[in-house]
Amino acid sequence: MPRHPFHIVDIRPWPIMISVSVFCLATGLIRWFHEKSIFLLGLRILSLSIIMVYWWRDVVRESTYMGHHTSYVSRGLRMGMLLFILSEALFFFGFFWAFFHSSLSPRPEVGCVWPPVGIEPIRPFAIPLLNTIILLASAFRVTWAHHALIEGSRSDVIWGLVFTVFLGGFFTFLQAKEYYDAPFSIADGVYGSIFFVATGFHGLHVLIGTVFLAVNLFRVYEGHFSGAHHLGFEFSAWYWHFVDVVWIFLYLCLYWWGG
């Protein structure tokens, strides 16, 4: 028996398999960019998703059924999640830096104005405002579900997560429609590049957060969580609130002020 409260993870193939899969994913992206072939990229995404499912399955087993996640382990996991969210915040900080570097002092190449000459920005009070309302409503729902979980109201948790997952999917649908109808593209200079890269990566985070919440919805249905032990749910709520905060800054800067 171990004489410490920490969990020493058994040898698993998932880390090296994830590394190889991510490398192959990069090659698939390169082929998609140059040859317009999406088959290899789709195959790599499928393999990466399968490996992630099996890895997370093992983590769920260790925490829920094997009791390896002691208070010390949980504390370390919380710190790791906080550092991960901090790294994501710095990731988006780079996009905001690029945006303000170009918009506060527009160069002659873009006409010395912002938005650049020839760019018709997206109206901030159309789909972007609706998406803002959707994300704020989803943040309220996931917070409500969190409090319901603490109080032991299982049905309220399930319905709160169902609404949150639906709103996340609806946000993704509306952003895809916005991209399809956009009057400019990612190739339209610095404005198009910053806009589509920043909002595109945020959309990817919304998609990941939606899947994260959907997994927790399944785990709530299976009875994996209690009022005192629900670390996975707590992490998904943190991540979703981070996504909401980033969108508010994107809306205010790129759509409202920058447009």
N, C-alpha and C positions, 0 to 999 in steps of 0.2 A: 504494500500500500504506500502511496506517496506521502511524504511528510511535509508537504507544502500545499497551499490552497489554489495553486495555479493548474492550468490544463496544458499538459504537454501533448501536442497534436501528434497522432500517429503518422507514419510515412504515407503520403498520398501522391498519386500521379497528377493531380489537378493543376498545381502551379506550373510545372513544366509544360503540360499540355496547353494551358491557357497561353503561355508565352509563345509557343510554336504557332498556335492558332491566330494570335494577334499579329504575328509577323506575316503569316500567310494572308491575313485580312488586308494588310498593307499592300501586298502584291496584287490582290484582287482589286483594290481601289485604283492602283496604277494602271492595270489593264483596262478597267472601266473608263478611266480618264482618256486613255490613248486609243483604245480599240473599240470603245462603246459596247463592250461585251460584259453583261452583268451576271453571266452564269457562274464564273469563278468567285465573284464577290458574294453572290447568294449562297454558294456552297460553304464559303468560309464563315459567313454569318450564322448559318445553320449549325456548323460544327462548334462554333464558339458558344452558341446558345445551349447546346446539349451539354457541353462540359460545365457551363455555369450552373445548369439545373442540378447536375449530379453533385457538384461541389457544395452548393447551398443546401441540398438535401442532407448531406453529411453534417453541416453546421446545425441544421434544425434538429437532427437526431441527437447530436451532442448536447444541445441546450434543453430540449423538451423531454427526451426519453432517458438520457444517460446521466443527466444532472451535473455535467462538467462545468457549466457556467456559474461558478460561485460568485460571491460579491466582488472578489478581487478581479476575476475574469471580466465580469460585467463592467467594472470601473475602467479597465483597460480598453474594452470595446467602445465604451462611451467616448473616451479620450481619442481613440482612433477615428470614430465617426466625426467628432468635432474637427480634428485636423484635416480630415478629408473634405468637409464642407468649407473649411478655411482655404484649402488649396483650390477648390472650385470657385470660391469668391475671387481669389487672385487671378484665376484663369479668365474670368469675365472682366476683371479690372483692366486687363490688357486690351480688351476690345473697347472699353470706354475711353481708355487713354488714347487709342488710335482715333476714335471718333472726335474727341475734343481737340486733339492735336490738329486735325484737318479742318474742323468746323469753326474753331475760334479764330484761326488765322488762315483763311482760304488762300491758296496760292494762285498765281496767274493761270496755271494750267487748268484750273476749274472755273475760271472767270472771276476770281476774287470775291465770289459770293457763295453762300451756302443756303440751300442745296445748290450744287453746281449747275451751270448753264445747261439747259436741255433735259434736266431731270424733273419729272413730275412726281413729287412725293405722294405717298399713300395718305389718304385723309385720316387723321387721328381719331375722329369721332364716328367712325364707321365700325368695321370689324375689329380694329385694335381696342376700341373702348369696350365693345362687347366681350372680347377676350379678357380684358381687365376685370370686368364684372364677374365673369365665369370663374377666374382664378381666385378672386376674393371670396366668392361664394363657396368654392371648394375648400379654401383654407378654413372657413367657418365650420364646414361640415366635418372636416377631419379633426378639428379641435373638439367639436361636439362628440364625435365618436370616441376620441381619447378619454374624455371625461366619463362617457357612458361605460367604457371598459373598466375604468377605475372603480366605478360604482357598481359594477356587476350586471349591467343591463345589456345582455348579449344581443337582443333583437335590435336595440338602438345602435349598437356598434355596427352590426351588419348593414342596416339601412344607411347609416352615415357613410360607410365605405362604398356601398353601391352607388350612392349619389356622387361621391367624390370621384370614383373611377369613371362614371358616366361623363361628368363635367371635364375631366382630363381628356377623355377621348373626343369630346365635342370641341374642346380647345384645339386639339391637333387637327381635326377636320377643318375648322375655320381658318387655321393658319395655312393649311395646304391650299384652300380656296383663295386666300389672299395672295399666296405665291403665284398661283395660276393666273390670276387677274392683274398682277402687278404691272405697271407701265414701264418698268425698267428691269434689268437683269443683273446678275452678279458680275457680268463683264462690263457694266457701265461705270468704269472708273472706281475711284476710292469710295464714293457714296454707295454704289451697288455692292462692292466687296464687303464693306463694314456692315451694311444693313443685313445682307443675307447670311454672312458668317455669324454675326452676333445673334440674330433672331433664330437662325437655323440650329445653332448649338443649344440655344435655350429650348427650342422645340424638341430637340433630342433629349434634353433633361426632363422635359414634361413627359415624354413617352416612357423614359426609364422610370420616373416617379409613378406613373400610372400603373406600370407593370408591378412595381414594388408594392403599391397599395393593393393591387389585385391579388398578389400572393398572400398578403396579410389578411385580406378578406377570406381567402380559402382557409388560412390557419385559424382565424376566429371561428369559422364554421366548424372546423375539426376540433375545436376546444383546446388549442395549443397555449392560449394566453389566459392569465388571471389578472386580477386587479393589482397584484404586487409584482408579477413577473410577465412583462410584455415588451422586452427590449427591442424585438424586431419591429413591432408596431410603433414604438417610440422613435426609432430611427427613421422609419418611413414618414412620420409626421414632421420631424426635423427637416428632412430632405424636401418635403413638399412646401414647407414654409420658406425654405431657402429659394426654391423655384419661384414662389410668389413674389418675394422681395426683389429678386433679379428682374422679373418682368415689370414691376412697377418702375424701376429705374430705366429699363429699356423703353417703356411707353413714354415716360416723361422726357427722356433725352432724345431718342431716335425718332419717335412719331410726333410728339407734341412740340417740343422745342426745336429739334433738328429739322422738322418738316415745315 
